[in-house]
Amino acid sequence: MRKLMTCLNTIVLAVLPLFADLANASGQNKDDDRLRNCGSVLKEILDVPDNIPQDLLDKADCVVVFPSVLKAAFIVGGSYGRGAMSCRKGDDFRGPWSAPTMMALEGGSFGFQIGGQATDFVLLVMNESGARGMLASKVKLGGDASVAAGPVGRDASADTDATLRSEILSYSRARGLFAGVSLEGSTIRPDNGDNRRVYGRNIPAREIVLSGTVAVPPAAEQLISTLDAKTPRHRS
């Protein structure tokens, strides 16, 4: 019996690393798919000029994309949507677009705006305060950072009261319809576990997007190239 137990323990110890490698590979594949989906969603939205006003996009310090958030995910066990955030590099948020940090969207009640169907969210972070807060830790939208439904349309002005007051402007797309949407009460934070898988080591979200030393992962190339093409320079 003792020999059998010793043999079984040896087998378990030999097999566990294989399971760990398989789990890590599965997680990596999901992260890559998420980054590709972020790029596809953003390109589709920005290719329509009547969606996000160009002057708002040009004034944004960061852009966050959450593809295919499901209402059911928020009902069962308080699950959350996952996506990615890119910022203009440099301490003044005026440089080229950065490698993305993975982000998590949690909680909140989006009601009929999701309606049981997958919904894409795009958030524009409009100032340094909002950007630094989101990069540092969990931020409650409407509490720690002001948020408003973003105006829609190519002629919408960036000088509206909501834009001047809010650190974050939020948009949603469901059933082909695109609109500004309020996300007050939800929280957003860097997803450190996903970042570790994507970049192969522990890197703080702030370092990923502001240092200029982190390379863009291949799966995120469409996301960053879309931002580079649609809003190459920051306009104050």
N, C-alpha and C positions, 0 to 999 in steps of 0.2 A: 504493500500500500504506500509506504513511504517513497519507494522508487517511482511509483506511478504519479504521486503528487509532485515529486521533483521534476518528472518528465513533463507533466502538464504545465507547471510553472515556467519551465524553460520555453515551451511552445508559446505560451501566452506572451512572455517577454519578447520573443522573437517576432510575433505577429503584430503586437501593438503599434510599433513604429510604422508598419505598412498601412494600418488603418488610419493613423494620424496623417500620413502622406496623402492617402486618398481623400480624407476629409479636407485637407488643406487645398488640394487640387480642385475639389468641387467648389470650395469657397472662392478660389481664385477665378474659376470659370464664371461664377455668378457675378463677381465684381467686374470682370471684363464685359460681360453682357450688360450690366448696369451702365457702365461708362459708354458703351456703344449706343444704348438706348437714349441716354442723356443727349448724346450728339445728334441722333436722329430727330428727337423731339424738338430740340432747340432749332435745328436747321429748318424743319417744317414750319415752326411758328414764325421765325424771323424772315422766312421767304415770302410771307404774306404781309405786305406793307400796312394793311389796316389792322394788324394786331398790336404789337408794342410800338409806341411812337419812337421814331429814330432819335429825337433829341433827349428822351429819357434814357434810352440805351447808351447814348454817348456820354451821359453824365453819371452812369452807374459805376461804382467802384468794384462791385462784384456781381456775379450772376450765379444763381443757384437753380438747378433743375432736378425735379423729382418726377421721374416717369412712372406712369401706371400705378398711382396710389389707389388702393381699393378701400371702399367704405367698410367692407367686412373686416378688414385688417384692424380697424379701429374699434370694432365691436367685440371681436373675439380676443380676449387676453391682452388688450391694449397694445397691439402690435403697431408697427409704424412703417412709414414710407422711407425709402432710401434713395439717395441721389448723389450729386456731386456739385461742388462749388469752385469756381475759378475767380481770381481777383487780378486786377492790374498790379503788376509787381512793383516793389519798392515801398519805402516807408511812407511815401506820399500818395500811393495808389495811382500813379500816373504812367507806369511803364506798360510793357506788352503783357498779354494775358498769360497767367501762370499755369503750371501743372495743377490739376484739380485735387482738392481734398474731398474725401468721401464724407457725406453728411447724412444725418438721420432726422426725420420729421416725426414727432410723437404727439399723441393725444389730439385734443381739439374736437370740435363738432362742426362738420362741414355740411350737414343737412342735405337738402335737395341738390346742392351744387355738385355732389358726387353721385347721388341717386343710385347707388349699388353698382355702378359701372366704373371701370378704370378711368382715372382722371390724371392728367399731367399738370404739374405745377411749375411755374417759373417765378422766381423772386429776384427783383432788382434791389441790391443793397446800395443806397444812395449816398452814404457818407462814411467817413473813417470810423466814427463811433460805432455805428452798426456793424461794420465789417470786423473791427477788432473784437467786439463783444462776441460775435458768432465764432470767431476763430479761437477764442480763449476757452469757452465753456458753454454749457447749456444756456440758451436764451429763451425766455418766454415772450412770445410775440404779443404785443399789446401791453406788456408789463415792463420787462427789461429793455425792450426795443419797440418803438412805435411802428405800427404797420397799417397800411391802408390798401384798399383795392385800387390797383393801378388803372389809370385812364387808358382807353383803347382808341386807336385810329391814327392815321398818318398826320392829321391836323390837330390832334390833341396837344394842348400846351403843357410844357414842363413847369410852368409857373402857377399851376393850380394850388389852392390852399393845401390839399392833401399831400401834394408832392413836396411843398416847402416844409411841411411839418413832419413828415414821416421819414424814418430811417430806412424802411423797407416797403417796396411796392410789390404786391402779389397778384398773380394771374393764374387762371385755370383753363384747361381745355378738356371738354368731355362731349361725346357724341358729335364731334366736329365743330362744336360751338366754343368760341374763345371769348373770355371776359375777365375783367378784374374781379377779384374775390377776396373777402376778408378771412384771414387766418388767425384772428385774435384768439388767444387761449391755448394755442398749440405751442410746442417748443421745438427748437432746432438746435442741433449740436454736432460737432465733429464726430465721425464714426472711427474711433481709433483702431478698432479691430480690423475693419476693412482697409484702412490706410496701411496697416502693418502687412496685410496680405498683398496689396497692390504694389507697395514699394520695397517689400522684403525686409523691412526693419521698422523700428519705432521712430517715427518722425512727427513732431508736433505739427498740427494743421497750419499754424502761423508760419513755420519754416517752409512747409511745402509751397505755399502760395506767395510768400513775400521774399524769400531769400534769393530767388533766381538761380539756385544751384540744383534744383530737383528737375530731372528730365520728365517730359510729358510721356506717360505710358502709351504704347501703341493703340490700345483700345480707346483712348481719349483724344486721338488725333482729330476726329471730326468735330468734337465739341470745341476744341481750342481753335481749329482752323476756321470754324464758323464765326466765332467771336472775332478773330483776327480780320476776317473778311467784312463782317457787318459793322464793326465798330473798332477800327484799328487804333484810334486815338481818343483819349479822354478829353471831353470838352467841359469846362467849368460852367 
